Amino acid sequence: MGWGTQVSTESSHFPQYTYKSSKNATVAANLMPFLVIMCELFNGVLRPQGQMPVVWKYTMYYVAPFTYWIGGILSMTLSGQPVLCSEADLNYFQAPPGQICKQYAGEWLSTATGYLVDGEAVGRCGYCQYSVADEVSSSASREDDYLSLILLSISPG
């Protein structure tokens, strides 16, 4: 089954599970918006797992099916994509007089993620903490990329 077909199939299963486990269609129609909102709030995209309150961090994050669905899709589609920071996303620091940014931050930058906007600049240096999307996803606790896809492929349907 193709990836697009599988995603469409999986996204239609959640409402069907809700309908089948409900007393009638009215109950399912009232439950569905609440369940979808809960899944969207606690999937780790709007708020990373590390920033969630403890009770949600260890329960709803793992129970919400969107956690695995969105995690799998994001990690596979964004892998290796370059990140270009806007002015608002940059961290600025001052290089000492007589040194360019690359000289001052070179040793540290060899072990850090991200990039200098202009390594030849003198004085004010702009630094973006991410250079590829994989660094963003690793900071959002997306270490289970393949697990997400496996769970999608073996779920009933």
N, C-alpha and C positions, 0 to 999 in steps of 0.2 A: 504494500500500500504506500502511495506517495506521501511525502511529508505534509503537503498542503491538505490532502484528503484526510490524513490522520488527525491533524490539528482540528479540522472542521468536525470530524467524528467525535473527538474527545470533548470539544467544547459543547457539543449537543448532548453528551451523556449526563452532564451535571444537572441540567433541568429535568431530564428524564428520571434520574435517580430521585430527585426531589418530588416529582409528581407521583412516582410509584410508591414512595414511602409516606405520602400524605393521604389523609382521609378522603379528600375529593379535590377537584380542580381549583376550587376557591381557596382552600387552605394552601395548596401549592403556589398559587398566584400571589398570595400574601407572604409566604415564606421566601420565595425566590429573591425578591429585591434585598431583603435582609441578609440572606446567605451570600449573595454576590458581593454586596458591600463588605461583609466581614472578610471574604476571601481577598478582595482587592486591598483592604486596609492592612492586612497582616501577611502579605506575600513577600515582603522584603524589598519591594521596589519603591513604594512611597516613603517608607521609613526602614532603614536597614535593621536587621535583626538585633544588632548590638544596641540600638537606641530604643527598642521597644520596652515597655514595662515588663517586669519579670514574668508575670502571670501569662502574658500573651507570647513572650519570647519562647517559652518552653511548651506551649500548647497550640494555640491557633496557627502559629507560623508553620508547624509541621503538619497540622491537620488540613490546612487550606490547600486544595488541589491546584490553585493558581500559582502557589509557590514553586511547584515543580514545572508546571507548564511554562510560565513566564521565564523562570530560571533557565530552562533548556533552550527556549527560543532566543533569549538575549545572549546567552553564552555562545551559541553556535553562529548566530548572525553577526555579532559584533566582534568576534575574535579577530585580532590583528588589525582592526580598523584604527587609523590614527585619530588622536584627540587634539583638537585645536582650541586652546583656552581663549576666552574673550578677556577683555581688559579687566572686567569685574572678577574673574576667576583667578587672576594672577596674584602671586605673593611677591612683594617687592622687598629688596634689601639693598643696602649701600655697600659697594665695594670700597676698600680703603683707597685713599688718594694714590694715584700712580699705578693702579692695577685695573685691568679690564675684568669684566664679570667672569669670563672663562678662567682666567688665572686664579682669581679669588675662590671661586666655587668648584674648580675643576676636580680636586681630589674628592670632595664630598659628593659631587654629581656622579662620579664613577661608581658609587655604591648606592645611589638613590634612584628612584624612579623619576620620570618627568624630564623636562628640558628647560633650558634657558631660552628666552625669546630672542635675545640678541647677545650672544657671547662676547661680542666685540665692544659692547657699550661700556662707557666709563661712568662711574657713579651709581646711578639707580639701575638695578638689575631686576628684570621680570622673570619669575620662575613659575612654570606650570607643573603641578605635582603629578600629572599623568601624561604619558606620551602615546600610549595605545589603550584601547578599551578594555583589554584584559586586566590592566592594573586597576581600573575602576571597579570591575566586577569582583576582583579578589578582595578589595576593601569592603565590598558589600556582602561578604560571606558566601559567594557563589562558587564553592569548591566542589559541588556535586553536579557538575554539568552533565556528565554521562549518566549519572543516576537518574536525573530528571528525565532524560530521553528514554531510559529503560523503563521507568515507571509509566511513562506515557504509552509505550508500545505494548506493555503486558497487561494494562488495565482492561477490564471487560469491555467488550464492544464489538 
